[in-house]
Amino acid sequence: MIRVNKQERKETEKWDVENVYSSLLSQEELESIEDRIGKLPTSYGAVVSIVLDGFNLAEAAQLLNLKLGTIKSRLFRAKKLLRLGRAEL
């Protein structure tokens, strides 16, 4: 059995988010999503961008110097706004 240390496993498990989404969505759909994310309030958009860049929620909390609960609530609210198509609020 081959053992992989935690850091190596973490590095191999990170997805290339852009390639995953581009294989599932058309360029027009990707641009629409990016546009809607750009219209989110800054505090929500920052969290979404960091998570889409492949960071987990704990890492996002560290990067933004916020509590994990704040990151979770902002991500939840951002998802809700994006689903409702009201990202410009």
Backbone torsions as a table, in degrees:
resi	resn	phi	psi	omega
1	MET	NA	132.5	-179.8
2	ILE	-92.9	129.6	177.9
3	ARG	-103.6	135.0	178.3
4	VAL	-116.0	131.3	-179.8
5	ASN	-69.6	162.9	-174.0
6	LYS	-57.4	-42.1	-178.5
7	GLN	-65.0	-43.9	179.3
8	GLU	-63.5	-41.2	179.3
9	ARG	-63.7	-41.9	-179.9
10	LYS	-61.9	-42.3	-179.8
11	GLU	-66.2	-37.3	-179.1
12	THR	-78.2	-22.1	-178.9
13	GLU	-83.0	-16.7	179.4
14	LYS	-67.6	133.5	179.4
15	TRP	-90.9	153.3	169.5
16	ASP	-88.0	91.6	-171.4
17	VAL	-55.7	-42.2	-178.0
18	GLU	-60.9	-43.0	179.3
19	ASN	-68.3	-37.4	178.6
20	VAL	-63.2	-49.8	-178.8
21	TYR	-66.7	-39.5	-178.2
22	SER	-67.0	-26.1	177.5
23	SER	-78.7	-21.1	-178.0
24	LEU	-98.8	-25.7	-173.8
25	LEU	-123.9	153.7	175.5
26	SER	-75.0	164.9	179.2
27	GLN	-60.0	-39.0	179.9
28	GLU	-63.7	-41.8	178.3
29	GLU	-65.3	-41.3	177.6
30	LEU	-61.0	-43.9	-180.0
31	GLU	-65.1	-37.5	178.0
32	SER	-64.0	-43.3	179.0
33	ILE	-65.2	-45.1	179.4
34	GLU	-61.9	-38.0	178.2
35	ASP	-64.6	-43.9	179.5
36	ARG	-66.6	-37.8	177.2
37	ILE	-64.5	-38.9	178.6
38	GLY	-64.7	-22.8	179.5
39	LYS	-88.9	-6.4	177.1
40	LEU	-65.1	153.9	170.8
41	PRO	-54.9	145.7	-174.5
42	THR	-52.2	-41.5	-177.6
43	SER	-65.1	-32.1	177.8
44	TYR	-81.3	-42.8	-178.0
45	GLY	-61.1	-37.0	179.3
46	ALA	-62.4	-43.3	179.9
47	VAL	-65.2	-46.6	-179.7
48	VAL	-59.7	-45.4	-178.8
49	SER	-61.7	-43.1	-179.7
50	ILE	-65.1	-42.9	179.5
51	VAL	-65.9	-40.8	178.0
52	LEU	-67.0	-22.8	176.8
53	ASP	-77.6	-1.7	174.5
54	GLY	103.2	3.7	178.0
55	PHE	-83.5	146.0	175.7
56	ASN	-82.6	175.4	-174.3
57	LEU	-65.4	-37.0	178.5
58	ALA	-64.8	-40.3	177.8
59	GLU	-66.9	-38.4	177.2
60	ALA	-62.2	-40.4	178.6
61	ALA	-61.9	-41.9	178.6
62	GLN	-65.5	-45.6	-178.1
63	LEU	-62.4	-38.3	-177.6
64	LEU	-94.2	0.0	-179.8
65	ASN	56.1	47.5	179.8
66	LEU	-127.3	164.4	176.1
67	LYS	-75.9	152.4	-179.5
68	LEU	-58.1	-40.1	178.8
69	GLY	-60.9	-36.7	177.7
70	THR	-66.2	-41.7	178.1
71	ILE	-61.5	-46.1	-179.0
72	LYS	-62.2	-44.3	-178.5
73	SER	-68.1	-38.5	178.6
74	ARG	-67.0	-38.5	177.9
75	LEU	-66.5	-41.9	178.2
76	PHE	-60.7	-46.7	-179.2
77	ARG	-66.9	-37.3	177.7
78	ALA	-63.6	-44.9	178.5
79	LYS	-60.3	-41.7	180.0
80	LYS	-62.5	-45.6	178.5
81	LEU	-62.6	-41.2	-179.5
82	LEU	-66.7	-39.3	178.1
83	ARG	-64.7	-39.3	-178.6
84	LEU	-78.7	-10.2	-178.7
85	GLY	72.5	25.7	-177.7
86	ARG	-117.0	41.9	-176.3
87	ALA	-67.4	-17.8	-177.0
88	GLU	-81.0	0.7	179.5
89	LEU	-70.6	NA	NA
